[in-house]
Amino acid sequence: MPDFLANGFSFLSHGVVGYAIPFLFVLTIVVFFHELGHFLVARWAGVRVLTFSLGFGPELIGFNDKHGTRWKISAIPLGGYVKFFGDDSEASTPSAALAAMTADERKSSFHHKKVGPRAAIVAAGPIANFLLAILIFAALFTINGRPITTARVDKVLPESAAAVAGFQSGDVVVAINGSKVDSFSEMQRTVSSEAGRELAFTVKRGEDTLELKATPQLKEIKDSFGNVHRVGILGISRSNNPGDVTNEKINPATALVLGAKETWFVVDRTLAYIGGIFTGREAADQLGGPLRIAQISGQVATFGLSPLLHLAAVLSVSIGLLNLFPVPLLDGGHLVFYAVEAIRGRPLSERAQEMGFRIGLGLVLMLMVFATYNDILHLAAS
């Protein structure tokens, strides 16, 4: 059997338990909170919500609440939407019936609200994603604590970037480019994303403090599931001496701060990666779609609930950030329209908005096709 078919069969043979359940668990949490952000702020602003849907397409199950909102689960579980009174579609395009609405109907119509409330409703989705990530990270820090391994060098690989820079066994890295380093994993994070860039390391060697300069080398490494990652490598191993490995207990207040920092780290690394694609420093083949997310969800689920929730937090940040991109059809595109409206004192013409949505749809579809193509290549190579 060809490798591609064999790998594809292996992917499918995991079935519902192996991939679908972890994938749906992660995606449902992220999508639900995104749409809940839109929903809650819309209700606060007095907008009538017609539909709250997890998924697209035909309804599988649902109910109406006392406000007349239809809550439902739909057949295609790759997203969700909130449809407001006055919307023509799930993408919140204006209905042709807006002009014929009565005064009372206009009060609860999304498109008849002032630009400020509309912008708040749209921005609430991505903001809810960021808040969800912060809360998940904070909960994990509170429950599990924070494992800390001192950034002490155990071994230096010959001919590595660390060897060239003069690192020695026993050195402790205390700062990189002037920023304090608290653990070996923190140092790894910085090094992994800075391949090809010279970094200044502040190192404690006995009683002496040294400044060493090293340029991480770009290497391909495989994780325990065989997934290939391209990261910057210094060429050192960590110390596992008992005195260098601790687990710090975190109180809830500190956990929230750490959760916010972790969320910002994901945002920063994501933006750096996207910027690297346009400058040629990064390869676009690392962009993944639903198949890759499903595969990773299934793999991470084998380690337990905490890693799966961590993945949900990372995915929540990614979806929140993606939705803020200034592409018509996405939340960021709507915010751009509202910013133009606020500056001009009147909205863009229906023709201009329609063209924008068509362009946005094309861009989103192209991204989905490209990501799925990457997924297929990844499955074929794994």
N, C-alpha and C positions, 0 to 999 in steps of 0.2 A: 504493500500500500504506500503511495507517495507520502512524503513527510507532511505536506500541507493537510491532506485528508486525514492522516493519522492524528495530527495535532487537533484538527477541527473536531474529529470524533471524540478525542479525549476531553476536549472542552465541553461538548454537548453531553457526554456520558456522565458527567458529574451531576447533571439534572437539576431538579428543583432544590434539593438540599445543598448541593455543592456550591452552586453559583447564584441561582435565582433568589433564594430566600435572603442570603446576606445582602445581595445587591438591592433588592426591594426594601429591605429594612433600612439600609443607609440612605437610599434615594428618597424614600417616603418621609423620613425625618427631615431631610434637608428641604424638600419641596414643600412639605406641610408648613414649616415655619416661615419660609419665604412668602407663601401665599397668605399665611396668617398675618404677617406684617401689613400687607396691602389691605386685608380685610378689616383689621382692627382700626387702622387709621381712617379708612373709608367710613366705617360706622361712626367714629368720633366726629368726622367732618359732615355727617348727615347725608351721606350718599347711600342710596339703596343698592344692596348687593343682590344680584339675581342668582348667581351660581358660584359655588366654591367647589372646584373639581380637582381631585388628585388623578392625574392622567388625562388623556385625550380620547376622542372617539366615542363609541357607544357606551352608554351608562351600564354598569354592572349592578350597582346597588346604590341607594340614596334615600334621603328623607328631606322634608321641608321643616325649617325651624319656625318659631312664632313670628319672625320678621319677614317670612316669605322667601328666605334664601334656600336654594336647593343645594344641599351638601351631598356630594356623590363621589364614587370611585368609578373611573372609566377604564376602558379596555386596554388602552396603550399607556403603560406606566412610565413614560419617559418625560415627566414634567407635570405641570398642572397650571391652573389659571383661576383668576377671580373675574367674573363678568359683572360689570356695573350697569345700572339703569342708564340707558342712553348709548351703550356700546353696541356696535354692529357685529363685532366678532370677539373671539377670545383674546385678540391682540389689542383690544380697547380702541379700535377704529370707530370714529363717530357714526352714529346711525343717521340714515336719511330722514328719520322722523323727528329729529331734534327741533326743527323749526316749527313743527306743528304742536309741540308740547304746551300744555296749559301752564299757568303760573305755579300751581301746586306741584306739578310734575317736574318743573325746572328746579325746584328747591331740592329735590332728591336725585337729580341727574348729575352724573360725574362731569360731563362736558359743560355744564352750566355753572360749575363752581369756579371761583376765582383761581388764578394761576398758582397762588401759594398753596392752598389745600390740595390741588391736583398734583403739584410737585411733591408735597409731603406724602401723599398716598403712594405715588410711584416709587419714591426713595425708600419707603418703609420696608419693601421686600428685601432689597440687598442689606439694609441695616439690620433687619431681623436675622439674616444669615450670619452676619458678623457677631451679633449678640449671642446667637446660638453657639457659635464656635467658642466664644469666650467662656460661656457657661459650661460647655462640655469639657474644655481644657481645665477650667477651674475645678470642676467636680473630680476629674481624674487626678489632679494634683492633690486635692484634699483627701481622696480615698487611698491613693497609691503612694503619696509622697513624691519626692524627687530624687531619683538615684543620681549620685554624684561620684564620678571617678576623677581624682586629681589628674590634671593635665601633665602627668609625669611620663617621660619617655622610657620605655622598657628596652626596646631594641631599635636600631637604625638599619634599614635595608641598604646594602651596598649599592652604590651608584644611583641612589635615589636623590630627590630634591633636598631631603633633610641631610643626607650624607655630604652633598656638595656644599650645603650651607654651614656645616660644622656642628650639627647636633650630636650630642653624646648621650649614652644611657645614663639615666638619673636626672637629666635636665627637666625642669618644670616650667612650662609656658605660662606666663602670668598676664600677657597682653599681646594683642595683634593689632598693628597699626594704631597703637595707643589706646585701644579699647580693651578693658579688663576681660580676662578669660577665667571663668569659674570652674570649668570642668573640661575633661577630654572631649566629651560629646559636643560641647560648645565650640571648641577649637575645630573639630571635624566639620561642623556645619559651615564655618567660615571658609575653611580650606577647600571643601568640596565644591563650593560655588565660585571659586576664584582661580580656576585652572588658567595657567599662562600669565598670571599677574603676579608681580613681585610683592611679597608681603614682608613687613617688618615684625619680627617676633622678639618680644622681651622675655628673656629666659633667666631663671634662677639656677645657678650651678654652684652648689654648696653655699658659700657666703657671698658669692659674686653675682652681679647682675649684668647680663650680656645682651647685646643687640645683634640678632642674626637675621639675615635676609635670605628668603627662599621663595622660589617660584613653583607652586604646585604643578605637577604634571597631569595632563588629561589622560585618564585611563578608563578602560571598560571593565566593570566588575559585575559579577553575577551574585544575586542574592540567593537565599536558600531555596527559592522556587524556580531558579533558573532565569529570572528576568535580568536583562542587561541594563546597566546604568552607566552613563558617562559622567565621571566626577573628577574633581581635582584630588590628587594624592600627594601627600608629603613624603610618605615612606617610613613611618614610625609606627610602633605598636604601643598600646597602653600598658601601664603597670596594673597588675591585679593583686598587689600586696594588700593585706587586710587593712592597713592604715590608710590606703589610698582609695578605698571603696566604701562609701557610706550611703545611707538613704535618709534624706532630710524630710522630717515631718513638716507639712505645710498647713497653716491655719486658713480658714475660708477667705479672709480678707486678703492675705498675701496671695492665695491661689487665684483670686480674681485679677490681681495685677499681673501675675505670671500668665494667666489665660489671655489677657490683652496683649502681652508681649509676644506670646506664641502666635496669636492671630496676626499680629503685625509682621512677624517673621515670615509667615506663609504668604502674606500680601507682597512683602518686599522681594522674596525669592521668585514669586510668580511674575511680577513685573520685570525683574532682572532677566528672567528667562525669556520672556516675550521680547524685551529689548535686545537681548542677545541674538534672537532669531533674525531681527531686521539688520543687525550689524554684522551678521555672519559668525558670531562667536558660538552660537548654539544651533543645534540641528532641530528642524521642525518635526522630525519623526518621533519625538517624545510626546507630542500632543496625542492624547487618547480620547476615545469616545465611549459609548455605552458598553461595548464588548470588553474593553480594557478595564473599565470600572467594575464590571461584573466579575472578571477574572481576579482582579486584585481584592475585591470584597470577599470572594470565596477563599482566597489564600489567607487573607488576614483573619477571617473568622476562625480558622483552625487554631489560632493563638488565644482565642477567647473574646469575651465581650468588650473588655477595655480597649484592646487594639482596634476593634471594629468601630467603637465609638470615636476613637481618635481619628480614624479614617473619615467618619461622618463629619467631624469638625473641620478637617482639611478640605473635604469636598464642599462643605458649606461656605467656607471662605472663597473657594474657587468660583462657585456659582454666584455668590454675591458680587465678587469682583467682575466676573464676566458680564453680569447684567448691568454693570455701571459703564461698560464701554459705550461710547457715543455712536451706536449703530441703531438706526431706526428699526423698530420692532422690539428691541430690548429696552429695559427700563432707562438706560443711559440715553438712548435715542429720544425717548419721550422727554427726558429732562432737558435735552438740548432744545427741543421744540419749545418747551415752556420758558427757557431762558431767552430765546429769541422773541417770544411773545411778550415777556416782561420788558424787554428793551424797546420793542417796537410799539408797545401799547395795544397790540392786537395780534391775534394768532396768524400763523401762516395760512395761505389759502388751502382749501380742500385738495386742490390739484397738487400743490407742492407736498402736502402731507402724504397723499396717496403715492406719489412718486417715491418719496422717502421710504415708505413702508415696503414698496416693491423692491427697492434697492436693498433694504435691510433684510428682507426675506431671502433675496438671492445670496447675500453674504453669509447669512446663517446657514443656508442649505449647503453652500460650498464648504464652509467650515465643518459641517456634519459629515459630508462626503469624504473630505480629506481625513478627518479624525477616524472615520470607520475604515478607510483604506489603510491607515497606519495600524489600526487594530488587527486587521486581517494579516498584514505583513508580520506583525508582532507574534500572532498566533502561529503563523507558518514557521517562524524562526525559533519559537520556544520549544 
